[in-house]
Amino acid sequence: MPVGGLRGVATAAVASEIEKVLEDPKWPAQWPFKPSDFQRYDEQPDTQFYSQPRFVTHIDDYAISALTKHYAQRFPPSGTPGTALLDICSSWVSHYPDGYKADK
């Protein structure tokens, strides 16, 4: 079997596993974090950090695809009045379904 064929199988398996996590998320019974978990590595003002554009993505393409699919299944229909959403996983690239519109 050619290498490309094996890669396709592995790629499908990874995407499938990511999608499974979003089908039935397991939330902890209690808040799992300590205040120290939210301490910053760099205490300089954010204005210094963001003084230059930082064009990065924070999750890989498979996770973005799975999250976009999850949003498409869970969000109210695009354009629904009063819908307010915050895409906390994105950066300069949104993970919303293409063309999705919310009031806020």
N, C-alpha and C positions, 0 to 999 in steps of 0.2 A: 504494500500500500504506500503511495507517495506520502512524503512528509506533510504536505498541505492537507491531505485527507485526515491524518491523525490530528492535526491542529484544529480542524473543523469540529471533530468529535469532542476534543478537550474544551474548545470554546463554548460549545452548546452545553456541556456539563456545567461549566462555571456559571453561565448565564442562568441555567435552570436552578442551581443552588441559591443564587442571589434572589431570584424571584420567589422561591419557597419561603425564605425568611420574611418577606413582606406579606405573604398570604395570611399568616397567623402569628403576628408578633407576640412574644412572651415578655410581658412587662413585669419587673420585679415587684414583690409585695411591698417592699419598703424602699425608700430613696437610697440608692447604693453608693452615693458619693459623700466625701468629707469636704469641708470648706477648703482644705489644702489642695484638693483636686482642681480647684478653679483658680489657683494662684497662677499668675502670669510668669513666663520665663524672663520676660523683658519688661521692666516697670517704666520704661520711657513712655512719654505721651504717645498716644496713637497717631497724632498728627505727624510725628517724625516717621513712624513706620509706613504710613500711607502717603508720604510726600511724593513717592514715585509709584506709578501704576504697577500692580502685581497681577499679571494675567496668568493665573494658575487655575487648575481644577483640583478639587479636594478629594474626589473619588474617581475610580477608573470608569471606562466607557460602559462596562457591563453593569456596574452599579447605577450609573446614570440612566441607562436604558430601563433597568428594573424599577427604579424610582419613578421615572416618567410614566411607565405603564401603571404602576401602583396609583399615582396621582390621577391618571385618566379614569381609573375605575372608582376612585373614592371621592374625588372633588365633585361639588355640584356642577351642573352643566355650565359651560362657558357663557358668560354674560348674565348669570343669575343675579338679579339686583340684591345688594346688601352683602355680597360675598366678600370677605376679607381674608386673605391668605398671606403667610410669610414663608418664603422658600429659604429655610435656614441651612439647607445643604448646598446652596449654590454660591458662586462667586460672580464672575462676569458672564457666566453661562447659566441660564435658567434651566431647571429640570422639569418645568411645567410642560404639559403637552403642547405641541406646536399650535400657536394661535390662541392659546387659552387666555381669556379675559376675566378679570375680577375687578370689583369696585376699588378694592384696596389691596 
